[in-house]
């Protein structure tokens, strides 16, 4: 069984859970949780954005292309500073944005959910990796 530590609060560089973040796309995000998986050196930042599920006149879910730039920004502006501030030996950051809260490890076929993965380069920057 993998041991995952859910960090309720990281240092100031990362928003506290339930705090809203306005992403570059204009999407309003709420941090659901941050999970540190020491055995894989992975930090998971999980965000909720109800608008992802449908905000247009037709009520259709947002397309990945509408929010894809937010992932790099979230890693650079929130992920890396939190890793540094908490002295985590992270090699990967996985960011998810969903239209509703989903318990970690569970599936919800009705949810709109996007993921992106990044490796942490030697210079401390987020490098996109196919997830």
N, C-alpha and C positions, 0 to 999 in steps of 0.2 A: 504494500500500500504506500503510495507516494505521500510524503509528508509535505503539506503545503501550509504555509503560515499566511493567514489573512491579516494584513496590516490595516487596522482601522484608520490610522492616521500616519501619514509620513510627514516629514518636515515641511516647513512652509512652502518650498518650491512646488509642491504638489497640492492641488486643492483638496480640502477635507471632504469626505463623503457628504453628499447632499448639497454641496456648493455647486452653483451653476458656473459653467465655463462657456463663453461664446467662442466658437471655433471660427477660423477664417472664412468658412463657407457661409457663416451666419447661423449654423445649426447650434441650438442651445443644448448643451450636454450637462449631465449630472454624473458625478463619479459614483458608481455603484460600489466598487471595491478595488483593492490592490492586493494581489496575491504574489508572495515571494516563494518560489520553488527552489530551495537551495540545491537539491540534488541535480537539477538541470540548469542551474544558474539563470533562471528565467523570472522576469517580473511581468506580471499580467496586469494591465490597467483596463478595467471594465467600466464602460460608460453607458448611460441610458439617454436616449434622445427620442421621446415619443413622436416627434415630427417625422422621424425616419419612416414610420409606418404609414404615412399618408397625410399630406398637407395641401396638396393641390386641389383645384376645383373638382377634378375627377376622383379625388380621394386615393389616388394611386401611391404606392410606396415610392420613396425617393430612390433614385438610381445610385449605384456605387460611384459613378463618375461625378455626381454632384458633391460628394463628400470625400473623395479619395485624397485630396490634398490635406485634409484635416489630420490624417494619420501621422504623416511626417511631422507636422507641427506639434501634435500631442507628444510624440516621442521626444522631439528636440526641446520643447518648452516645459514639459511636465515630467516626462519619464527620466531623462538623463539627470536633470538637477536633483530629483528625488533619490535616484540611485547614489549619486555622489554624497548628498546630505546624510544619507542613512548608511553610508559605507558598505554598500552591498557589492558583492563580487559578481555582478550580473554580466552575462555574455549575450543575453537575448531580452528583447522586450516584445511582448505580444499585446496588441491593443485591439479591443473589440468595442463596437458601438451597436447597441440593440435598441429597438423601439419600446422595450419593456424590460423590467428586471427578470433575469433568468438565473436560478441557482446555478452556481458553478458546477460544470460537469453534466448538467441536464440538458435535454433537447426540448425545444418548443417549436413544432412545425408551423405554428401560426406567426411566429416572430420574424421580423426583419432584422437580420444581424450580419454585420460585416467584420472581417478580421484582417489585420496586417501584422507581419512579423518583421523585426529588425534585429540585426546583430549590432553589438556595441564595438565600434572600431577602436584601435589602439589610441587614437586621438580623442576618444570620448564622444564621437558623433554616432548618430543612428544611421545605419546602412540598411536599406530595404532588402529583405530576403523573401523569396517566394514562400508563402505560408501554405 
